[in-house]
Amino acid sequence: MTIPDTMKAVQLTGHGGLDKLVYREDVPVPQPAAGEVLIRVSACGMNNTDVWVREGAYGSDTDPASVSTWRRGRSTLTFPRIQGTDTVGQIVAVGSGVPDERIGQRVIVDFSIYNRPPGDDSLADIDYIGHGRDGGYAEYTAVPSDNAHTIDTDLSDAELATFCCAYLTGEHMLERAALKAGERVLVTGASGGVGSAIIQLARARGAIPYAVTTPEKAQALKDIGAEGVIFRGEGDLVESAERMVGGAPVDVVADLVAGPMFNDLLRILKMEGRYTTAGAIGGPVVQLDLRTMYLKQQQLNGSSQGTRKDFQRLLGYIEQNRIRPLLDRTFRLSDFHRAQTEFMAKQYIGKLVVVPDSLWEEKGATYAGD
């Protein structure tokens, strides 16, 4: 195929509102450097990190309200930046050192920039595609060849684009908490991308997931594997959880909400229970009675992204059909403002995905949300 000189893309031009996301039609197509591949993007999933980075909502160690991007004082973000982590597409060109045989391969991108050699699973120097370098909200993107994985599945590209960031984040949360078969895990924010992923990933491990959600989303979460559901903001959370599990121990809390619920979640945990978090959509600054934690010998685990091993397990789950995509809607790339507005409203279960207009028109497909 002929690769054009310019492409359509959404560029983040600074911290702020939706006006900082600019759809352009004259962005240079990237050239793959040594060890890289050029991907024609067919779909890219949306994530909370996109919004938090745009808003500069990560705060600092001393001022939680300050404008700061992901990794705070160690940021690699420069403007303009093309965001988008969950990239799926086809390799159309390769840089030096990459076999020509890779051209034509359908791939899903591991968005993590590890900055450590294979075999070193430390995430101390982690970065990601869509932050430290341009991502998938574009017609083309260049990534390291090692990050572009072929996958054996009948799922559509849009369905594949629901997995990467949310499911890798969820898998690493459960790995950090060492969730085992037969154990019970309570999931907050269960209807979102990461929360709904954790429900499925827990089942893939043989564990028993329970969900905190809203009444209108309860049945959908049971349909994907939640053993039971309690409702946020209705009654005493600790008592509701105890009734739901029938007095059985809750081994792990996988929390994506935090806020006012935080201390109650530690109360729900059993003695020597494990708390794991990768988000705080209900409020990042929480109240903690340290006596709850130390008297119950609890572990608190922070988590972000995942390791190469986590990603390989994720690929295995997809190929073995042990997890399934939860694609709510798909949007044209040119309609990105509406897509992110709908994303922030959280009136859906699973994931939203954007597709380049050129591919949408080329395939003549009818996508949900068109």
VMD Tcl script that draws the C-alpha trace (Angstrom):
set ca {
  {0.00 0.00 0.00}
  {1.05 3.61 -0.49}
  {1.80 5.38 2.77}
  {0.85 9.07 2.70}
  {3.08 11.87 3.95}
  {0.43 13.30 6.28}
  {-2.39 11.86 8.35}
  {-5.37 12.74 10.49}
  {-4.81 12.69 14.24}
  {-6.03 14.13 17.53}
  {-3.30 16.16 19.23}
  {-3.28 17.16 22.88}
  {-1.92 20.71 22.84}
  {-1.75 21.41 26.58}
  {-3.42 20.81 29.92}
  {-7.03 21.93 30.16}
  {-10.48 21.23 28.72}
  {-11.65 19.49 25.59}
  {-10.48 22.48 23.54}
  {-6.93 21.23 24.13}
  {-7.73 18.21 21.93}
  {-7.35 19.31 18.31}
  {-8.31 17.15 15.31}
  {-5.87 17.83 12.49}
  {-5.54 16.53 8.94}
  {-1.94 17.59 8.27}
  {0.10 15.71 10.88}
  {3.24 14.09 9.43}
  {3.10 10.31 9.26}
  {5.85 9.00 11.59}
  {8.82 7.16 10.14}
  {9.74 3.93 11.94}
  {13.20 4.20 13.47}
  {15.58 1.28 13.94}
  {13.80 -1.54 15.73}
  {10.36 -0.01 15.16}
  {7.29 -0.77 13.05}
  {4.75 1.58 11.48}
  {1.15 0.58 12.18}
  {-1.91 1.67 10.26}
  {-4.30 2.11 13.17}
  {-7.68 0.41 12.87}
  {-8.98 1.02 16.41}
  {-7.89 2.57 19.68}
  {-9.60 2.25 23.07}
  {-10.26 5.12 25.49}
  {-9.03 5.28 29.10}
  {-9.21 7.41 32.23}
  {-5.51 8.20 31.91}
  {-6.26 10.17 28.72}
  {-8.55 12.49 30.68}
  {-6.36 12.81 33.77}
  {-3.30 13.67 31.67}
  {-5.28 16.24 29.66}
  {-6.53 17.84 32.85}
  {-3.14 17.60 34.58}
  {-5.06 15.99 37.43}
  {-2.30 13.93 39.08}
  {-1.23 16.57 41.58}
  {2.10 16.50 43.39}
  {3.45 14.89 46.52}
  {2.89 18.14 48.42}
  {-0.13 19.62 46.61}
  {-2.83 17.22 45.40}
  {-4.60 20.05 43.55}
  {-1.61 21.18 41.49}
  {-1.54 20.67 37.72}
  {0.68 17.70 37.02}
  {0.74 14.86 34.54}
  {1.30 11.15 35.03}
  {4.48 10.34 37.00}
  {4.27 13.83 38.44}
  {7.75 15.39 38.69}
  {9.31 12.86 36.29}
  {7.02 13.50 33.35}
  {8.08 12.76 29.77}
  {5.03 14.48 28.31}
  {5.60 17.17 25.69}
  {3.06 19.01 23.55}
  {1.61 18.43 21.08}
  {1.12 14.77 21.96}
  {-1.04 12.13 20.29}
  {-2.58 10.10 23.10}
  {-4.11 6.62 22.83}
  {-2.79 3.44 24.45}
  {-5.02 0.63 23.20}
  {-3.84 0.42 19.61}
  {-4.82 -2.32 17.16}
  {-3.89 -2.31 13.49}
  {-1.70 -3.63 10.69}
  {2.05 -3.23 10.25}
  {2.67 -1.37 6.98}
  {6.39 -0.56 7.21}
  {9.43 -1.48 9.33}
  {12.59 0.25 10.46}
  {16.08 -1.14 10.11}
  {16.70 -4.35 12.02}
  {13.07 -5.49 11.75}
  {12.30 -8.33 9.28}
  {10.21 -7.35 6.24}
  {8.06 -10.40 7.07}
  {6.38 -8.31 9.74}
  {4.70 -6.15 7.09}
  {1.04 -7.14 6.84}
  {0.77 -8.57 10.34}
  {-2.30 -7.73 12.40}
  {-1.13 -6.62 15.84}
  {-2.22 -5.46 19.27}
  {0.18 -3.06 20.99}
  {1.58 -3.43 24.49}
  {1.52 0.25 25.39}
  {4.15 0.07 28.16}
  {7.59 1.59 27.65}
  {9.52 -0.55 30.11}
  {12.98 1.07 30.01}
  {14.32 -2.14 31.53}
  {15.81 -5.19 29.77}
  {13.69 -8.34 29.31}
  {13.66 -10.35 32.51}
  {13.67 -7.25 34.73}
  {10.06 -6.78 35.87}
  {10.64 -3.59 37.85}
  {8.23 -0.84 36.83}
  {10.25 1.89 38.51}
  {11.13 3.48 35.15}
  {7.84 2.74 33.35}
  {6.38 5.09 30.74}
  {3.76 4.51 28.10}
  {2.90 5.02 24.46}
  {0.49 7.95 24.31}
  {2.45 9.85 26.96}
  {6.22 9.51 26.49}
  {5.72 9.11 22.74}
  {2.78 9.38 20.33}
  {0.01 6.82 20.51}
  {-2.98 5.54 18.59}
  {-5.45 8.42 18.20}
  {-4.25 8.76 14.63}
  {-4.26 6.97 11.30}
  {-0.67 5.78 11.80}
  {1.66 5.25 14.74}
  {5.24 3.98 15.10}
  {6.09 1.72 18.05}
  {8.98 -0.58 19.02}
  {8.67 -3.87 17.19}
  {8.73 -5.79 20.49}
  {5.57 -3.94 21.58}
  {3.55 -5.02 18.52}
  {2.16 -8.51 19.18}
  {0.40 -10.76 16.70}
  {-2.64 -12.50 18.14}
  {-4.75 -15.48 17.07}
  {-8.38 -14.46 17.51}
  {-11.59 -13.98 15.56}
  {-12.41 -10.81 17.48}
  {-12.81 -7.60 15.49}
  {-10.20 -4.86 15.72}
  {-12.59 -2.67 17.73}
  {-13.21 -5.54 20.16}
  {-9.47 -6.15 20.53}
  {-8.95 -2.46 21.31}
  {-11.01 -2.85 24.51}
  {-8.40 -4.99 26.25}
  {-4.94 -3.54 26.51}
  {-4.77 -0.77 29.11}
  {-7.76 -1.77 31.24}
  {-7.07 -5.47 31.33}
  {-3.31 -5.12 31.76}
  {-3.94 -2.71 34.63}
  {-6.43 -5.13 36.19}
  {-4.16 -8.14 35.76}
  {-1.26 -6.36 37.44}
  {-3.52 -5.26 40.31}
  {-4.49 -8.87 40.93}
  {-0.89 -10.02 40.56}
  {0.27 -7.41 43.09}
  {-2.40 -8.65 45.50}
  {-1.51 -12.31 44.75}
  {-5.16 -13.26 44.21}
  {-5.53 -17.05 44.25}
  {-8.16 -19.54 43.12}
  {-11.02 -19.80 45.58}
  {-10.39 -16.38 47.15}
  {-12.96 -13.58 47.21}
  {-12.27 -10.15 45.73}
  {-14.45 -7.06 46.08}
  {-14.24 -4.72 43.07}
  {-15.20 -1.04 43.20}
  {-15.89 0.92 40.02}
  {-16.89 -2.45 38.64}
  {-18.72 -1.23 35.53}
  {-15.75 0.70 34.14}
  {-13.06 -0.61 31.84}
  {-10.68 -1.78 34.57}
  {-13.38 -2.89 37.00}
  {-15.22 -5.04 34.47}
  {-11.86 -6.45 33.38}
  {-11.03 -7.44 36.96}
  {-14.28 -9.36 37.30}
  {-13.37 -11.47 34.27}
  {-9.69 -11.76 35.19}
  {-10.58 -12.92 38.70}
  {-12.76 -15.66 37.22}
  {-9.90 -16.63 34.90}
  {-7.80 -17.21 38.04}
  {-10.54 -19.28 39.66}
  {-11.31 -16.54 42.20}
  {-14.76 -15.23 43.18}
  {-15.45 -11.56 42.33}
  {-18.04 -9.30 43.94}
  {-18.96 -5.85 42.65}
  {-19.78 -2.40 44.02}
  {-21.87 -0.58 41.43}
  {-25.26 1.06 40.78}
  {-28.61 -0.77 40.48}
  {-28.97 -0.24 36.73}
  {-25.63 -1.94 36.06}
  {-26.00 -4.87 38.47}
  {-27.32 -7.53 36.10}
  {-24.74 -6.79 33.42}
  {-21.96 -7.32 35.96}
  {-23.49 -10.60 37.10}
  {-23.62 -11.65 33.46}
  {-19.83 -11.28 33.14}
  {-19.06 -13.14 36.35}
  {-19.84 -11.11 39.48}
  {-20.98 -13.49 42.22}
  {-22.88 -10.73 43.98}
  {-23.44 -6.97 43.82}
  {-23.88 -4.19 46.37}
  {-24.86 -0.63 45.60}
  {-22.71 2.40 46.24}
  {-24.30 5.02 48.50}
  {-27.17 2.78 49.68}
  {-26.95 1.90 53.35}
  {-23.89 0.84 55.33}
  {-21.25 -0.48 52.94}
  {-19.64 -2.78 55.50}
  {-22.93 -4.37 56.51}
  {-24.01 -4.72 52.87}
  {-20.77 -6.47 51.98}
  {-21.05 -8.85 54.92}
  {-24.58 -9.82 53.88}
  {-23.51 -10.28 50.27}
  {-20.70 -12.72 51.07}
  {-22.67 -14.45 53.82}
  {-20.06 -13.71 56.46}
  {-17.26 -15.31 54.42}
  {-13.88 -13.53 54.37}
  {-13.04 -10.96 51.70}
  {-9.41 -11.69 50.81}
  {-8.76 -8.82 48.40}
  {-10.25 -5.42 47.65}
  {-9.52 -4.13 44.13}
  {-10.36 -0.44 44.43}
  {-10.73 2.04 41.58}
  {-12.88 4.59 43.42}
  {-11.34 5.42 46.84}
  {-12.86 8.68 48.12}
  {-15.17 8.38 51.12}
  {-15.37 4.57 50.79}
  {-11.68 3.99 51.45}
  {-11.67 3.25 55.18}
  {-14.82 1.12 54.91}
  {-13.09 -1.00 52.28}
  {-10.28 -1.75 54.73}
  {-12.89 -2.64 57.34}
  {-14.44 -5.09 54.88}
  {-11.09 -6.82 54.30}
  {-10.30 -9.86 56.42}
  {-7.36 -10.12 58.79}
  {-4.19 -10.18 56.65}
  {-6.25 -9.09 53.65}
  {-4.77 -7.30 50.64}
  {-5.88 -3.98 49.19}
  {-4.86 -3.05 45.64}
  {-5.59 0.14 43.72}
  {-4.90 1.71 40.33}
  {-7.33 4.62 40.41}
  {-9.29 7.05 42.53}
  {-12.25 8.32 40.52}
  {-14.18 9.01 43.74}
  {-11.40 11.19 45.15}
  {-7.66 10.64 45.52}
  {-7.31 12.16 49.00}
  {-8.77 9.75 51.57}
  {-9.22 9.36 55.31}
  {-7.44 6.40 56.84}
  {-7.59 5.12 60.39}
  {-4.18 3.47 60.51}
  {-5.34 1.25 63.34}
  {-7.61 -0.57 60.91}
  {-4.65 -1.39 58.72}
  {-2.05 -2.33 61.30}
  {-4.28 -4.18 63.74}
  {-5.60 -6.33 60.87}
  {-2.09 -6.88 59.42}
  {-3.24 -5.67 56.00}
  {-1.21 -5.03 52.84}
  {-1.80 -1.94 50.70}
  {-0.62 -2.17 47.08}
  {-0.39 0.64 44.56}
  {-0.42 -0.47 40.94}
  {-0.07 1.09 37.51}
  {0.15 -0.61 34.10}
  {1.76 -4.05 34.17}
  {4.78 -6.16 33.31}
  {5.70 -8.06 30.17}
  {4.62 -11.28 31.91}
  {1.25 -9.74 32.76}
  {0.77 -8.83 29.09}
  {1.64 -12.35 27.94}
  {-0.95 -13.80 30.32}
  {-3.48 -11.33 28.95}
  {-2.78 -12.44 25.38}
  {-3.27 -16.04 26.48}
  {-6.62 -15.26 28.09}
  {-7.79 -13.58 24.88}
  {-6.68 -16.41 22.60}
  {-8.22 -19.02 24.93}
  {-11.53 -17.08 25.06}
  {-11.29 -16.89 28.87}
  {-12.16 -13.19 28.78}
  {-14.42 -11.36 26.39}
  {-14.57 -7.80 25.09}
  {-17.12 -5.36 26.46}
  {-17.43 -2.93 23.57}
  {-20.17 -0.44 24.30}
  {-19.76 2.01 21.40}
  {-17.36 3.04 18.66}
  {-16.78 6.62 17.46}
  {-15.11 8.23 14.48}
  {-11.75 9.78 15.31}
  {-13.03 13.12 13.98}
  {-15.80 12.96 16.61}
  {-13.29 12.70 19.45}
  {-14.76 15.47 21.60}
  {-18.12 13.69 21.71}
  {-16.38 10.38 22.36}
  {-14.48 11.71 25.37}
  {-17.56 13.53 26.67}
  {-19.48 10.25 26.58}
  {-16.50 8.50 28.17}
  {-16.43 10.92 31.10}
  {-20.19 10.56 31.67}
  {-19.67 6.86 32.58}
  {-23.16 5.84 31.48}
  {-22.00 2.56 29.99}
  {-20.32 -0.74 30.88}
  {-16.93 -1.72 29.50}
  {-15.14 0.34 26.87}
  {-15.49 3.01 24.20}
  {-13.29 2.83 21.08}
  {-12.37 5.31 18.33}
  {-11.74 4.37 14.69}
  {-10.00 6.50 12.03}
  {-12.52 8.00 9.60}
  {-10.59 6.67 6.62}
  {-10.95 3.08 7.80}
  {-14.59 3.57 8.73}
  {-15.35 4.82 5.23}
  {-13.09 2.29 3.50}
  {-14.78 -0.71 5.09}
  {-18.24 0.75 4.86}
  {-18.92 -0.72 8.26}
  {-21.70 0.34 10.57}
  {-20.36 0.77 14.08}
  {-22.36 1.15 17.28}
  {-22.49 4.81 18.18}
  {-22.31 6.06 14.58}
}
mol new
graphics top color blue
foreach p $ca { graphics top sphere $p radius 0.5 }
foreach p [lrange $ca 0 end-1] q [lrange $ca 1 end] { graphics top cylinder $p $q radius 0.2 }
display resetview
